[in-house]
C-alpha cells in the first residue's frame, strides 16, 4: 500500500512538496471579491461558487491566498535562494460570474487582468526575485496588454485558447480551430514577437498523431522531427504539459522543460526504465553521475536515488566557475543560440538561464481536481 498521499492541487501542501521535489512549480491564481489572489484552478468551487464573487476568507478551507503561500519559508527559500522556477497562471473569471465584463469582456477584462498582475508584483515586492525565476501567463489574450509596474517579471500567453466555461470536451472542441491554425513554430514566433521568454506548449504539438493536425511545420521529440524542432527554436524555452512519466526522460533529453502531474516520491523508476531524476536543472548531474544512475539495476533505483540526492551538489552550492562551466556544457549540448554573454549573465547562486531544462510540478504536485 502506498505511504504517500497526493495532496490536492494548488494547495500550499502540494506547492511546497512540488517545489522541493523538482525544479519548480506551476500554480493558478484567481482574484477574489475583496481583491486577494487565491490559489485555485477551476472557475467554480466544489460547492458551486465563483471564487471571484466571494471574500477570500469565506472560500472553502482548501483555497488559500498567494500571500499565505509566500509566508512559507520552505516555499520561498527554494524560489528565491535556490534557483527554482515558478510559472504563475492567472485565471479570468467564468462569464456567468458577472465579473470582468461577463460575456462581453472588453475593457473590464483588461482591468481585471491588470489588477491581478499588479497584485502578483505587490506580493513579490518584498522578495529578491530574479528575472529568470518566474513567468506570468494566462489563456486570456488581454494578458499581453497589461503593464508591468516596477517589476522585471515577464508575461506570456497560453495557446490554443481555452474558455473559462464548459466541460473538458467543450473546451477542447472549441480550441480545435486555434490548434489547427497554429503550429508550434508559429506559436513560438508569436511569443518571441510578443516578448515572451518561453513557450508553454501542449504535448499534442510534439507527440502522437495530433502533431500532424495543425497547419505548418510538424515537429516532435523523436528523430528528424526533434532535429527540426531544435533547429527552429535555437534553444528558445519550451514548457511541455503533460510530461507523462513514460516521456519524461525523452522530453528532458530533447532539451525541453516538462510539467509533470506525478510527483510521487515512490515513483523511482520511469516506464522508460530510467531511474527518475526530478531536478535536472537545480541539482544537475555530470556525465559520470548520469551514467552511474542509468547503469543502476532497476531493483536498486530507490537506494541509488536516495544516495545521489544526498551527494550530488545542488546548483546553489556550486562555485561561480562551476556554474559557468555547467552552463557552457548546456549551451553546447542543446544548441542554445542566444549570445553566450547574455546567457552567462543570468547565472548566479540563485538564478539559472531561461533556457535551463527543468522538471516542473503542474499545480504543485500534479493535477487532482477538474481539468
Rosetta blueprint (number, residue, H / E / L):
1 X L
2 X L
3 X L
4 X L
5 X L
6 X L
7 X L
8 X L
9 X L
10 X L
11 X L
12 X H
13 X H
14 X H
15 X H
16 X H
17 X H
18 X H
19 X H
20 X H
21 X H
22 X L
23 X L
24 X E
25 X E
26 X E
27 X E
28 X E
29 X E
30 X E
31 X E
32 X L
33 X L
34 X L
35 X L
36 X L
37 X E
38 X E
39 X E
40 X L
41 X L
42 X L
43 X L
44 X L
45 X L
46 X L
47 X L
48 X L
49 X L
50 X L
51 X H
52 X H
53 X H
54 X L
55 X L
56 X H
57 X H
58 X H
59 X L
60 X L
61 X L
62 X L
63 X L
64 X L
65 X E
66 X H
67 X H
68 X H
69 X H
70 X H
71 X L
72 X L
73 X H
74 X H
75 X H
76 X H
77 X H
78 X H
79 X H
80 X H
81 X H
82 X L
83 X L
84 X L
85 X E
86 X E
87 X E
88 X E
89 X E
90 X E
91 X L
92 X L
93 X L
94 X L
95 X H
96 X H
97 X H
98 X L
99 X L
100 X L
101 X L
102 X L
103 X L
104 X L
105 X L
106 X L
107 X H
108 X H
109 X H
110 X H
111 X H
112 X H
113 X H
114 X H
115 X H
116 X H
117 X H
118 X H
119 X H
120 X H
121 X H
122 X H
123 X H
124 X H
125 X L
126 X L
127 X L
128 X L
129 X L
130 X L
131 X L
132 X L
133 X L
134 X E
135 X E
136 X E
137 X E
138 X E
139 X L
140 X L
141 X H
142 X H
143 X H
144 X H
145 X H
146 X L
147 X L
148 X L
149 X L
150 X L
151 X L
152 X L
153 X L
154 X E
155 X E
156 X E
157 X E
158 X L
159 X L
160 X L
161 X L
162 X L
163 X L
164 X L
165 X L
166 X L
167 X L
168 X H
169 X H
170 X H
171 X H
172 X H
173 X H
174 X H
175 X H
176 X H
177 X H
178 X H
179 X H
180 X H
181 X H
182 X L
183 X L
184 X H
185 X H
186 X H
187 X H
188 X H
189 X H
190 X H
191 X H
192 X H
193 X H
194 X L
195 X L
196 X L
197 X L
198 X E
199 X E
200 X E
201 X E
202 X E
203 X H
204 X H
205 X H
206 X L
207 X L
208 X L
209 X H
210 X H
211 X H
212 X H
213 X L
214 X L
215 X L
216 X L
217 X L
218 X L
219 X L
220 X L
221 X L
222 X L
223 X H
224 X H
225 X H
226 X H
227 X H
228 X H
229 X H
230 X H
231 X H
232 X H
233 X H
234 X L
235 X L
236 X L
237 X E
238 X E
239 X E
240 X E
241 X E
242 X L
243 X L
244 X L
245 X H
246 X H
247 X H
248 X H
249 X H
250 X H
251 X H
252 X H
253 X H
254 X L
255 X L
256 X L
257 X E
258 X E
259 X E
260 X E
261 X L
262 X L
263 X L
264 X L
265 X L
266 X L
267 X L
268 X L
269 X E
270 X L
271 X L
272 X L
273 X L
274 X L
275 X E
276 X L
277 X L
278 X L
279 X L
280 X L
281 X L
282 X L
283 X L
284 X L
285 X L
286 X L
287 X H
288 X H
289 X H
290 X H
291 X H
292 X H
293 X H
294 X H
295 X L
296 X L
297 X L
298 X H
299 X H
300 X H
301 X H
302 X H
303 X H
304 X H
305 X H
306 X H
307 X H
308 X H
309 X H
310 X H
311 X H
312 X L
313 X L
314 X L
315 X H
316 X H
317 X H
318 X L
319 X L
320 X H
321 X H
322 X H
323 X H
324 X H
325 X H
326 X H
327 X H
328 X H
329 X H
330 X H
331 X H
332 X H
333 X H
334 X H
335 X L
336 X L
337 X L
338 X L
339 X L
340 X H
341 X H
342 X H
343 X H
344 X H
345 X L
346 X L
347 X L
348 X E
349 X L
350 X L
351 X E
352 X L
353 X L
354 X L
355 X L
356 X L
357 X L
358 X L
359 X E
360 X E
361 X E
362 X E
363 X L
364 X L
365 X L
366 X L
367 X L
368 X L
369 X L
370 X L
371 X L
